[in-house]
Amino acid sequence: MSDIKYILGSFGDPDEMMHGIEKLQENNISIHDVYTPMPIHGIEAKLGIKRSRIDIAAFCFGITGTCCAFALIYFCAVIDWRVNIGGKPSFALPDFIPIMFELTVLFCAFGMVLTYYASTHLFPGRAPRVMDLRATDDRFVIAVDAKDNVEHSVIDGLLKDAGALEIKYNERKYISYE
């Protein structure tokens, strides 16, 4: 049993899984991760997951798009190809606000897609990494690190008391689809 890395408790109901998380935390057993086929309200707070900073990334991408649009418009309208039409200014800002808005949205969208791929390791062509294949279908899985916690029998008992349908011992970190 020394080569076991994770103990996986598989639940059929999200409420039972939440109860399993409570039981494990009451006994000071650290949870490696939880895998669910759908989002569950309140699970981040229960697991102590910090708030995402993805909104800051979106703001940075948007500001970059706005600055690039402003620089491009200024270069084209004032420096490179100045056109004098009836004495009007070469750079009339209200005329270029729609272009700046569109580039803000474009940079933000592409930047967020790349940020999502980078943060979740879901690059195109890479096999998904999951602990239990049924966690993407109909099971709710709690993964407990087997090396950093108490005896395996204690963890098994707590998971079974919480309503686990199945308990697996995983020797590898992830199962690939290949």
N, C-alpha and C positions, 0 to 999 in steps of 0.2 A: 504494500500500500504506500510505499514511500515515493513512488513515481506519480501519484495522483496529484494533479494540479488544482482541479476544481470539483466541487460537489454541486451538482445541478438538481434543484428541486423544481419539478414541472407541475404546474397547477392548471386546472381547467376553468377557473373563475377568477376574475381580477380581485374580488373582495377577499377570497381566500389567500391570494398572493400577498395582498396588503397586510393581512393578518400574519402571514409568515414573516414578512419584513419586520413587523412589530415584535414578534416572538424572538427573532434573531437579535434584534437590537436590544431587547430587554436583557438578554444574556451576554451582551457585549461581544457579539460575533460580527466581525466586519463583513459586509457584503461587497463582493467584487463588482457586480453589475446586475441589472435586471433587464430581461429581454421580453418585449410584449408585441403582439401583432397589431396593436392599436395604441394611440396615445391614452394615457390614464391621468386624469386630473389629480394633482396633488402629490404625485409620486416623486417629483424633484425635491420638494420640501422634506418629504419623509426620508429620502436618501441623503439629504444634505448637499445636493448638487447646487453649485453656485449659479447665479443668474448669467445668462449668455451675454457676451459683449458684441454680438453680431450687429446690433444697431449702430455701434460706433464704427464698425467696418463699413456699413452701408453709407453712413454720413461721409466718411473719408472718400469712398468711391464717388459719391455724388459731388462733393466739392472738387475732386480732381476733374470730373467731367465738365463742371462749370468753368473751372480755370482754363482747361484746354480749349473749350469753346470760345471763351473770351479772347484767349491768345490767338487762336486761329482767325477769328473774325477781325480782330485788331490788325493782325499782320496783313490779311488780304485786303481790308478796306482802307487802311491808313498808310501802311508802309509799302506794300508790293504793288498794288494796282489802285492808286488814288484816282477817283473819278469825281470831277467837279460838275455837279448837276444843279444849275440854277443858284449857285452860291450856298447850297445846303452843306452842313458839316459832313465830313467823310465818315465819321463814326457817330451815328445816331443810335444810342443804346436801346431805346424802345423798339426799334425795328428788329433787333437781334435777340430779344428775350425769348421768343419761341425756339430759336436754334439752340440757345444756351440751355433751355429747359430740356429739349430733346436729347442733347448730349449728356446732360446730368442723369437722365433716366437710363440712357444706353450704358454709360459707364457703371452705374449702380447695378443694373441687371447683370451684366457680364461679370462684374467683380463679385457679386453675391453667388453666382453659379460657381465660379472658381473657388471662392471661400468655402462653399458647401462641400465641394469635392475634396478640398485639402483637409478640412476638419473631420470629415467622415471616412477618409481613405477610400472613397468610391470612384476612383479614377476609371475612365473608360478602359475596358479590357482586363480589369483586375477582378478576380473572383471574390465574391462577398465573403466576409468573415463572420461566422455565427457560431455560437456554442452548441445550439440544438436547432436542427433544421425546422422543427415544428413550431419554433418560436415566431416564425413569420407567417404561420397559418392559423393555429387554433390553441396554442399553449402559451402560458405565462411562466417564464423561467427565472428563477433566482440562482445566480452563480455565486458560490461562496468559495473563497480561497482556502484550499485544504491545508496548505503549509503554514499559514499565519494564524490559525485558529485552534480551538480545542479539539478533542478527539472526534473522529468522524461519526461515531455512534451517537454522540450528543447532538450533533448537527442533524443527523438522520432523524432522530426522535423529534426534534423541534419542527422539522419540516413536515413530518408525517402528522404530528399533532395539529398543525396549521391546515392540513388538508391536501398535502401534496399527493398527486396521483402516481408519480414516478420519481425515483431518485437515481441519478446516474453519477458515475465517477468518470471524469474526463481527464485523460492523460495528456492531451494536447490542449493548447490554448484555443484553437479554432478548428472547426470542421470546414473543409472547403467543398464546393460543389463538384469539383473535378473528379 
